[in-house]
Amino acid sequence: MQLLQAGKHRLLLLEYDLEQLTQVCQQAGFAVTIEETSLALTLDLTATERQVPLLVFDAAEPANLGWFSRCQFYIDGATGNVLQTPISVGNKRGPRGQLELEGVRLRLAKELPPGFKLPGRQSVSEQVIYGLLFNLLSAMLQAGVAVCGRGVFRPLHGRREPVVSRN
């Protein structure tokens, strides 16, 4: 991790180890392909040995009320950001444009504001992000991740289409 300064602007630059990221994803039960750009890493993930959708569900659906209270991670449906983390989530699409229910795309930011804090006021480092990533991926397989609101990211589990009122 480095601190960059250009004039009065400052940024934290995270330097991820691609091999370690690959190991974290594989340990969590995902096959991964990593693409690196100057601003972020994109992880194309598919759950191995899973025949049902990932546990990423719509928090507004009344049937999911029990799941919502147990969630450790929440996704802003309008932006795809995992709340209070430097991670963004996107849906994967198949060749015909249909949602792939066993996979997601994650974007790990490389540049953060110097005052960025994780939940619990924890400082950011690459090692902390690896642990956070493992916990997020494990939650998608076991505990559930809630999508709050509608927008760019669509839930993968449960009802994915909005309920149409008959009135």
N, C-alpha and C positions, 0 to 999 in steps of 0.2 A: 504494500500500500504506500502511495506517495501523496504528498500534498503539493498541488500545483498552484502557482500564483501568477496571474497576469494583471499587472496594475493593482487595482483594489479588489479584483475578483479572485476567489479561491475555490478550488475543487479537490475532493479526495479522488484519487485514481486507484481503482482496485485492479490488481494483477492476478487473475485467476490461473490456476494450474489446470490445464485441460485434462490431463490424465487423472488427476484427483477428482475432478467433476464427473468424469466418465465412471469412475469407481463408485462414487456416491450414488449416481443414478442406477447403476447395475445392482448395488446392494439393496436399493429400495424396490427393485423388481421391474425396472424399465430398461428397454433398449434405447440408446441415445445416439443422435448425430448432432455434432456441434459445429456451428458456423460462427466465425469471429469477424466482427467489424471494429472500427476504431472506437465506437461508443458503447457497444454491447456484445454479449454473447447470446446466440439463439440456440436453444436446445430443443430439438425435435424428438419428442418422447413417445414411446408406445409401450404400454404395459405388456410384459411377457407373461404367458401362461394365464391370461385373464379372458374370459368369454363374456363377461357382463360389463356394462359401462362403468367408468370411473365414478366414484362417489362425489361428484361435483353437481350440486342440486340448486334449484331455485329457492331462495330463502323466503320468498313471498307466498309460496305454495302452502296452504294450510296443512296438507298432509305431511309436510316436512318439519313441523314445529318441534318435534322431539330431536331431530337431527341438529337443528339450528343451535339449540342450547349447548350441544356438546362440541361444537366446532372450535378449532383453534385458529383457523384461517378463514378470511372472508375476501372475496373478490368483488371489486367494484365492476358491475356489469357494463357500465357506460364506458369505462376506460380499459378494463382488463387488468388493472393494477391489483396486486395482492396487497391489502391494506397494511400500512406501516412497514413495508419491506421494499427493497429495490428490485422486486420481481414483478414482471407483467406476464399475463397468461393469454393465449390465443387458441381458438379452436383449430383443429386439423380437419381438412376436407379431403375426401376421396377423389378419384379421377372424375366422377360424375357430379361433384359438388356436394355430396351428402356429408354430414358430420361423421367423423370417425370417433366413436364413443369410447375407445380404449386408448386414446392418445391426446396429447396437448402439445402446444409449443410454448416454451417459456423464454422470456428475455431477461437476462441478468444485466443490469446497468453497470457500466464500468466507472462512470463519473457521478459523484454525489456531492451535494453541498456539505461543507465541513461540519456543520452542526447536525447532520442527519443522525437520528437515533432510532433504534429498533424498539419494540415494546419493552417496557421495563427500564427505559432510558439506557439500554445497552449500546455501547459504541460499536461501530461497524469495522469488521476486518474480513479478510477472505475466509478464514477458518470459521468465523461465525456464520457467514453466508452458506458455507458447505453444510453446516449443521441445520440451518434454517431450510435449505433446499431438501435435505433428507426428510425432515419433519413434514414439509409440505407434500412431498411425494408419497410418504407413508400415509398421510391423512387422506389423500385421494384414493388410496387403496383400502383403507380400513375404517377411519373415523368419520370422514366426510368433510367437504369444503363447501361453504355456502356462497352463492352468487347473489349479491344484493343489487337489485335494479336491473333494468334492461338496457341493451345497447350493443356493443361490439362483441361481447362474449356471451355465448349461449350455454346454459346448463347441459350436462351430459346424462344425468340420472333423473328418473321420474318424468313427469310431464314437461315437455319442452315447448309445447305450443301454448299460447295464452288461452285462458278460458273465455269463451264468447258468451256474453249475456244474451238470454233469449227474450229480454224485455224490449 
